[in-house]
Amino acid sequence: MTQTMIAVIGGSGIYDIDGLEAAEWVSQDTPWGRPSDDILTGVLKGVPMAFLPRHGRGHVHSPTTVPYRANIDALKRLGVTDVIAVSACGSFREEMAPGDFVIVDQFIDRTFAREKSFFGTGCVAHVSVAHPTCPRLSDACATAAHEAGIKVHKGGTYLAMEGPQFSTLAESRMYRESWGADVIGMTNMPEAKLAREAELCYASVAMITDYDSWHPDHGEVDVAEIIRTLMGNADKGRDLVRRLPDLLGAARAPCPHGCDRALEYAILTQPDARDPVLMAKLDAVAGRIL
């Protein structure tokens, strides 16, 4: 058994964790640069917690410029075991309405301007992301949402677009009708892939703010309306987070789905051919296996 440490990566509208004891903002450097911001650490109901504002306090990073590798590396260095990604999104489904939450279990990655792996020339690795979120952690998030009285949908496919612009009408219709996506956002990729490389359990809580641009009765995305919905969603999101320590507990067994052993057979480069510079940068992410 190890010590559970829960990290919340907060997206638009979620900027802290209520009720943290011994709360402290910690500065953390990484070989991949500085994370989006300092990290708020503390203890909630006996469980160590960390909070990282994905866009930085004041919302200074666009979805493209978020330093995803630095963020995941920094959390790993702090001893995080479980990552809850909370983010705003649009919906492609009538029944997934603004104000509802979706516990995402699949992704379609349409981003193209971001670094998507810790590995590369000098140390090649391939991890499986067939099931990119942790079922155990996702179940806990769904239970927490139910207990908080949030209307939550268990399972859904998240279309990750580059942004920062919202979809065209043609794109929105394609993602919904041809590709079968359920929600759309700009930040969960490559975040989920990097969490898997770092052997961290990852769950995605998508907070719906709008119907993107496909819905005939809602028209194009209205930023003012999104912000109003965001504020209500943020209160619900904080309530969900407060319930997680009781559900996950302080003592942590190995992940039954193998998230914490994702690198077991993933590294292909032979030890004598590995780049020492890259190896030094991987000390936190892949230290267990290297």
N, C-alpha and C positions, 0 to 999 in steps of 0.2 A: 504494500500500500504506500502511496505517496500523498503529499499534501495538495489538495485542490487549490488552484488559484484561477479565478475567473476574470477574464478581461472583457470589457465591453468596448467595441469600437463604435462610437456614436456618430451617426450621420447628421443630416440637416434636422435641427430641432432638438437633438439630444446632446447636451453639452456638459453633463456632470452626472454623478450618482448621489442620490439623496441618502443621508443617514450613515455615511462612512465614519467609522471611528479612526482616530489617529490619521486623519486625512492629510496628505502631503503631495504637492506637485514635485515630481522627480524629473530631473534632466537626464537624458540617456543618449549617449552617442553610439553609433554603430558603424561598421565598415562600409555600409551602404549610404552613409550620410545621416543627417538628422531626421528623426521622425516628424510627423506633422506638427507636433507640439510636445511640451512636457507631458508626463503621464501622471494622472491622479491616482495615488495608491492609498490603501487603507484596509480596514476590516469591516465586514458586514455580516452580522449574525455568526461570528466566529470563523468566517471564511475570508482569506485574503482576496482582495479585489483590485483591479486596475481599470482605469478609464482613459481612453485615448480619443480625443476629438479628431475624427478623420480629416476634416477640412481645416483644423486648427481653430483655436478660439478667435472669434471674429470672422470666421469663414474666409480664410485667405487662400486656400488651395482649391483650384478647379478639380473636377474629377480626373482630368488627365495629369495634373501636376502633383497629385497626392503621392508622397514617397512610400509606395506600398511595401517595397522590400525593407526599408528602414523601419517602418511601423511593425511589421511582423517580427523582424530580428530583435527590435527593442523589447517587445513583449516576451519573446522567448528568453532573452537575457534576464528579465525580471523574475522568471520562474513560472510564467503563465502556463497552464495546462489546457484551458478551455477558452475559446474565443466566441463571443456572441457578437455578430455583426448586425447592427440596427441601422436601417436606411430607409429613406423615403423612396417611393416608386409610383409608377402609373399602372393602371390595370387594363387588361385586354378582355376581362370577363365581366359581364353584367352583374353576376352574383358576388364578385369581389369588388365591393363598393368602397368609395372614399371613407376612411375611418376604420375599415377592416384591416386586420393583420394577416399576412401569409407567411407560413413557415416554409421557406424555399427548400427544395431538395434537388433541383437540377438547374443547370445554367446553359445558355447559348452565349458564347463569348464573341462579340462583334467589335471589341476594342482593338486598336491597331497601333497606338502611339505610346505604349507602356512597356517597361521591362517586366517580363512574365515569369522569370525563373531566377533562383539564386545560383544555378549551375550554368556551365557553358564550357568554352574552350579551356582545357586543362583539367576539368572534372565534369564529366557528362553523367547525368542522371535522368531517369524517366520514372516518375511516380504515376500511379493510377488515380485518375479523377473520374472514373466511371460513376462513382457515387460520391460527389464532391462535398457533401455535408455529413456530419456525424449523426446517425439516427438517435443515439442515446441523448445527445445534447439537444437535438431538435425536439425530441419527446418532452424533455424538461421545459423547453421554451413554450411548447404548446400547452402543457399543463399549467404553467405559470399564467399564460394568457387566459385560459379558461377560469382559473381561480380569481383573476383580476376582473372578470366580467367583460373581457374583450371578445368581440366577434373575430374568431381566428379560423383560417383555412389551413388544414394540415396537408402540405405538399403543393408544389407549384413550380413551374419553370420560369426562371428569371432571364430575360434577354438583357445582356449587358452591352450598352452602346457606348461609343466614345464620348459623345457630347462635345462641347457643353450645350449645343442647341438641342431642342426637343425634336421628336420625329416629324418627318413629313407625313401627310395623310397616306400616301402610297406605302411608305415604310410601315406605318402603324397597322394598316390593313394586312400587309404581307406577314408581319410578325404574328398577328392574331390568327389569320385565316389559313395561311399556308404552312407556317412554321410551328403553330401550336403553342406559342408562348403564352404565359398567364399574366406576368407582370414585366415591367421594364424599368431599368435603372441604369446608373452610370458608374457604380463604385464596387460592386462585389467581385468583379474580375479586374485584375488578377489576384485580388486579395485571397479568395478561397484556394486558388492553386498554390499560392505561396505558403498559406497556412498548412496545407497538406505536405509540402516539401519540408516544412519546419516541424513536422510531426505533431501538430497541434490539432485538437478536435475543434471543428468550426461549425457553427450554426448561423443561419441567416434569417433574421426577422425583418420582413419587408412591410413597411407601414404605408398603406395606400393613400395617396393624396388626390388622385385624379383619374380620369379615363383615357389618358393620352389624347390622341386626336381622332380615333376611329369612331367614337360614339356619336350617332346622328343627333342625339338630344343634348349633347354637352359641348360640341364644337371643339375649337383648339384649346390647348393647355392655357389656363389663366393663372399667372404667377401669384396674383393677389389671393385667389381662391386657394391655391396650394398652401400658401403661408398660413391662412386661417385654419385649414385642416391640419397642417403640421403642428400647430400649437396644441390642439386637442390630442393628436397622436403622441406628442412628446410626453404628456402627463401619463397616458396609458403605458408608454414604453418604460418610463421610470418605475411604474407600479409592477410591471412584468419583471424588471431587473431585480427589484427588492425581494422577490419571491424565489429567486434562483438558488441562493445559498442553502435554504432549507431543503430544496429538492435535490441538489447535487451533493451536499454534505462536505465536511472538511477532509475526510479520508477518501482517497481515490484509488480504485483498482485499475489495472490496465484496461484500456478501451476495448470492449468486446468486438469492435468492428475494425481494430487494427490501425486507427488513425495515428496513434503514437508510435507505430512501428512501420510507417510508410516507406522509409528508406532502407528497409532490411535487405532488399535485393535490387535496389534501384540504381546504384552507382556502378557504371560500366567501366570507367577508366581505371586501368591497373595502377596499383600504388606507386610503382616506380616511374609512371608517366604523368603523374598528377602535378599540376602547377602549384608550387608552394605559396605563391602570392594569393591565389584563389583559395587554397586550403586554409590559409590564415583567416580569410574573410568568413569562412564557413564554420568557424569554431563554435558558435552558438547554435546555428541552424542545424548542423549535421554533426556536432561534436560526439553525440552518442554512438554513431556508427563509424566515424572516422578515427 
